[in-house]
């Protein structure tokens, strides 16, 4: 009897989504991996958004302080060869990189979800055409494109324009994932049920499919933040982004440019590396943590 | 019949991808708000402190437009561009190394890029998949989670950080390798080949580390899922050894999605290779692009991106064409 009772309760009943059940499932989400990831993100994200209010000067201005100071109480990580406080420069860098990442992630998620869901559900020639474009964009290596655009624009652009370019060439991967999800969803019972009840395709996508894929979209969102920060930083390290704006890449660009290691300026080089690795680990743990938790909730694993 | 349809479809996709890719390359600079010729002329003017006569400027502009293929309507330019790239494989002369043709510059650089890239990718793929397979097959053991931990630590590190850290550790803290490596050109002697090989180890290591983490994580997830399949249980009940089950049952099936993933991620891997070349000053396509970007050498840039697209698309095609050899389901459909 007990066995029957157990199987009966383990059948997911969508109607029984009381607030109590939801609270329970949110606690379920908190695996150790996710807790570590979220803590890193909260500390670094919150810190970089709030701290700039207390910054004595905007660190992107050069020559505010004496050059090449060693770490001290006044300058926690010392100053650069351009007379900027490394600690504050780093805080601004993390903030700018995160903002860029979030802006790109919003753009990419909107485009990828729209394109992917519509391709999966409309099907036919439309799907074939869309997938051809998607496959092409995936095949085109992004870095050469960005190098060309960087050379053409030659710094005559705003920092967010770099983000815009990353959106244009970055949505294809996610669109592919969303579409393959849509393909598997298309055959499910509850979609047929909605269709037979008279719902049209936009309604089905919005009301039936979207709630189902939203967990994946969240995971994808975090992954795009990673991708965007990484891409801009890589471009900045080789000097082809807007290097005057402090980002996680431009810090390293200037440190390399002034041979920070040879002049014994370890903090300038190592601090951004540590900050980048920590931030990326935080983002990665959060995204895989969410993914695993959602999978457990759906009963996949 | 299944294989023929599969190959025909894949080759059609290849040409479509190339066509669209080349069209985007053509359109890219034309959608930009800046005109490289204006920039170039402006630079010349300021260098000559505005002493060039207007007639001279007009003539200069005309010859530059001719050189860049910017004459006639956009459609005519497009046809001329496609003809030049596809049939003649001609990208015009380089500006910085005038009149050295771009195509020969790229032909010199391509073997460097491909050699480093292919060696590193093959090593990273084999190593990562082996570690991932073991970690996934024995996922209940403690050692497996340590292997996975390596993957989790390595994978999210951005590539440029990996490359710079490798350079810092092995060339600065432990000065085993030279900080700025030299790659001798010209006829290959045994001595030179040794130097090239030695100096390629560091960029190769960075690339291997980058590909390694992802392969571990992805293969581990696949191997766990596959080892729960009924046919693996059946094989266990039949009395096969761990070794047989791991290699012939789990690996054989988990291999297929990994091959597909490799084909799809070629573009990303290629990006990594370009960054490596720039950071380690390794004389491939990436270094040429970086130098061309700072020198405003647009012919070289367009040549390099075209070659990049063709290289990545062709490599993807070759991997996909090898797929029926690995997956009997396509062969026997």
Contacts between the chains, C-beta under 8 A, distances in Angstrom:
chain1	res1	chain2	res2	distance
A	132	B	13	7.3
A	132	B	16	5.7
A	132	B	17	7.7
A	132	B	20	7.3
A	133	B	20	7.1
A	135	B	13	6.7
A	135	B	17	6.2
A	136	B	16	7.3
A	136	B	17	4.7
A	136	B	20	4.3
A	136	B	21	5.8
A	136	B	24	7.8
A	138	B	264	6.3
A	138	B	267	6.2
A	139	B	17	5.1
A	139	B	21	6.6
A	139	B	266	7.6
A	139	B	267	5.9
A	139	B	309	7.1
A	139	B	312	5.8
A	139	B	313	5.2
A	139	B	316	6.2
A	140	B	21	5.2
A	140	B	24	6.8
A	140	B	267	6.6
A	140	B	309	5.6
A	140	B	312	7.6
A	141	B	267	4.4
A	141	B	268	7.8
A	141	B	270	4.3
A	141	B	271	5.4
A	141	B	274	7.5
A	141	B	308	5.2
A	141	B	309	7.2
A	141	B	312	5.5
A	142	B	267	6.8
A	142	B	268	7.9
A	142	B	271	5.9
A	143	B	270	7.6
A	143	B	271	3.9
A	143	B	274	5.0
A	143	B	275	6.8
A	143	B	286	8.0
A	144	B	274	6.8
A	144	B	289	6.2
A	144	B	301	8.0
A	144	B	304	6.2
A	144	B	305	4.2
A	144	B	308	4.7
A	145	B	28	7.0
A	145	B	305	6.6
A	147	B	274	7.8
A	147	B	289	5.1
A	147	B	290	7.1
A	147	B	293	5.2
A	147	B	301	7.0
A	148	B	28	6.5
A	148	B	29	7.2
A	148	B	293	7.6
A	148	B	301	5.0
A	148	B	302	7.4
A	148	B	305	5.9
A	149	B	28	7.1
A	149	B	32	7.3
A	150	B	293	6.2
A	151	B	292	7.3
A	151	B	293	3.9
A	151	B	294	7.7
A	151	B	296	6.6
A	151	B	298	7.4
A	151	B	301	6.0
A	152	B	29	5.9
A	152	B	32	4.9
A	152	B	34	5.8
A	152	B	36	6.5
A	153	B	32	7.0
A	153	B	34	6.6
A	154	B	34	7.5
A	154	B	39	7.3
A	154	B	296	7.9
A	156	B	34	6.7
A	226	B	156	6.9
A	229	B	158	7.8
A	230	B	158	4.5
A	230	B	159	7.4
A	233	B	158	6.2
A	233	B	160	6.6
A	234	B	158	6.8
A	234	B	159	6.6
A	234	B	160	4.8
A	234	B	271	7.7
A	234	B	275	5.8
A	237	B	160	4.7
A	237	B	164	7.6
A	237	B	275	7.9
A	237	B	279	7.6
A	238	B	275	7.0
A	238	B	278	5.0
A	238	B	279	7.5
A	238	B	290	6.1
A	239	B	294	7.7
A	240	B	290	8.0
A	240	B	293	6.2
A	249	B	160	7.3
A	252	B	160	7.3
A	252	B	164	6.8
A	256	B	164	7.6
A	261	B	168	6.7
A	261	B	172	5.7
A	269	B	168	7.5
A	273	B	161	5.7
A	273	B	164	7.2
A	273	B	165	6.5
A	276	B	157	8.0
A	276	B	158	6.3
A	276	B	161	5.6
A	277	B	156	7.9
A	277	B	157	5.6
A	277	B	161	6.4
A	280	B	156	4.2
A	280	B	157	6.3
A	280	B	158	6.1
A	281	B	153	7.5
A	281	B	156	5.5
A	283	B	156	6.9
A	284	B	152	7.3
A	284	B	155	6.8
A	284	B	156	3.5
A	285	B	152	7.6
A	288	B	152	7.8
